[in-house]
Amino acid sequence: MPNKKSITDFKTLARTISLVENEADGFELILEQLQPNNIPVIGFTGPPGAGKSTLLNAVIGILLGEGKKIGLVLIDPSSPFNLGALLGDRLRMSAHFTNENLFIRSLATRGSLGGLSDKIMEVIEVMRAFAFDYIFIETVGVGQSEVEIAGLADTTVVVLVPEAGDSVQAMKAGLMEIADVFVINKADRADAEALANSLLHQLQINGRENIPVLKTVAVESKGVKELLDKISSTEKTEENAKRRKILLAEKALRVISKNRMKNFDVEKMKAELNEQKDNFNLYRFVKKFL
Amino acid sequence: MPNKKSITDFKTLARTISLVENEADGFELILEQLQPNNIPVIGFTGPPGAGKSTLLNAVIGILLGEGKKIGLVLIDPSSPFNLGALLGDRLRMSAHFTNENLFIRSLATRGSLGGLSDKIMEVIEVMRAFAFDYIFIETVGVGQSEVEIAGLADTTVVVLVPEAGDSVQAMKAGLMEIADVFVINKADRADAEALANSLLHQLQINGRENIPVLKTVAVESKGVKELLDKISSTEKTEENAKRRKILLAEKALRVISKNRMKNFDVEKMKAELNEQKDNFNLYRFVKKFL
């Protein structure tokens, strides 16, 4: 049985995350030795401009005021055109940037085809070795990232704005399934009520009428306390407990699958792929790599 | 060297797809023996209501009129509330449903968290053993499916409507990366020009100014011929050839990864997971399954 290690300061935490992110020698042993705490992991997702950062800042502000210790992971799409900008905006917005009870880590997403960082799961497991009261993950919903966040967080908060209206239709089916809490931010604007009704209707059709639809005005901290209460109570529902078990199994599968592919030489395969004719049989080709 | 088998009639094709989909005995041997043709695979994606089906029907109508053989895969989100409805709508809309040169296959998506059918890649590989002139995949963009389609198709057509306007913002970053052709359908409505300009601007920022933005009115077959021309020419660009290689490597990796997990007993793992305490270490836990 290996030693069980907790992490007690932010400097060690930051360094450990880096070791794991970069797959430094021995990173697997580090992961195995960490003693995770049972910390609620809350994901915030939604379209750019919905005010996720402002809302999250307000939520975190309340918790820090209560002396809570908070971990925050910011995930950015890797699109070259907005990476810097988004990160910059969000960091500037974080009024609590220098608070000694707040630990912030930014992760850029990996592939060109969307998808969360390959290491996000490991980073969160490392963070759980520090005795945070809450871990928050913020991601900009671009394609699959809002679905993937649901595989990492215990509770997923989907933030929308009134203007989203009918055209969130595109995302709705996916969002209906992942949201534990819907928030309509900037709810002082027109159409907030219409969007709320539309969401409630969709939730009902999907048999998820227990999912709350809240209204907030983040810049004025309106509705933020209610959101926090809802997050805490959602944590404890039976449905959530059931879903956590499913997510946990998916996480474990991903770790195992990654591990089984660990020593696979991707470059060698790519080189051999390049020599194939257009009409080669993929399944015959891969046989030698199995 | 196994025999290389082509498929020459739709009945055999349908039966072979079912064998592979259901993982019937020997399905892996079937996959290895198929002789794939070099067929362009075109993905159509976009929000519900954008008119993808109508547009695709118009495109397919032209090709069938030229005596071409067409394979069509319809992918539906598995959400219980809309599965039947969407499938029904699309099948009704297919004016060419009974055309002897058109083969249609519907696939429902699998998991509760979005994601394309686990078997879609295999189904398309089976279809490539029939000498189609084109294979089309249609999917409703809900979360990750529009990103995943880009991993399957040689060319991805993203269909939007003028009303989408600013609120496709949410999807834009992802769509910018996967689209080979943008289509603004229902372009006789207001705001078509504004959306076109907005897309062109975003494409420029993303260094993808070579991506065409077309306008169509599918119900009147306006712009459909131009779309078809664009699809054919996009097929042959160098960028596309480069991307195809990347996609191919990703496909191969998925096949290999699936295979390495084949004999893994998920249920046994789930049972053991259920016995873990809340603060167990995931990496220590999975060790016994590696």
Interface residues (C-beta under 8 A of the other chain):
Chain A: P2 K4 E28 L31 E32 Q33 L34 Q35 P36 N37 N38 G46 P47 P48 G49 P77 S79 P80 F81 N82 S112 L113 G114 G115 E125 V140 G141 V142 G143 Q144 E146 V147 E148 A150 G151 E163 A164 G165 D166 S167 V168 Q169 A170 M171 K172 A173 G174 L175 M176 E177 I178 I205 N206 G207 K245 L248 A249 K251 A252 L253 V255 I256 S257 N259 R260 M261 F264 V266 M269 K270 L273 N274 D278 N279 F280 N281 L282 Y283 R284 F285 V286 K287 F289 L290
Chain B: P2 K4 E28 L31 E32 Q33 L34 Q35 P36 N37 N38 G46 P47 P48 G49 P77 S79 P80 F81 N82 S112 L113 G114 G115 E125 V140 G141 V142 G143 Q144 E146 V147 E148 A150 G151 E163 A164 G165 D166 S167 V168 Q169 A170 M171 K172 A173 G174 L175 M176 E177 I178 I205 N206 G207 K245 I246 L248 A249 K251 A252 L253 V255 I256 S257 N259 R260 M261 F264 V266 M269 K270 L273 N274 D278 N279 F280 N281 L282 Y283 R284 F285 V286 K287 F289 L290
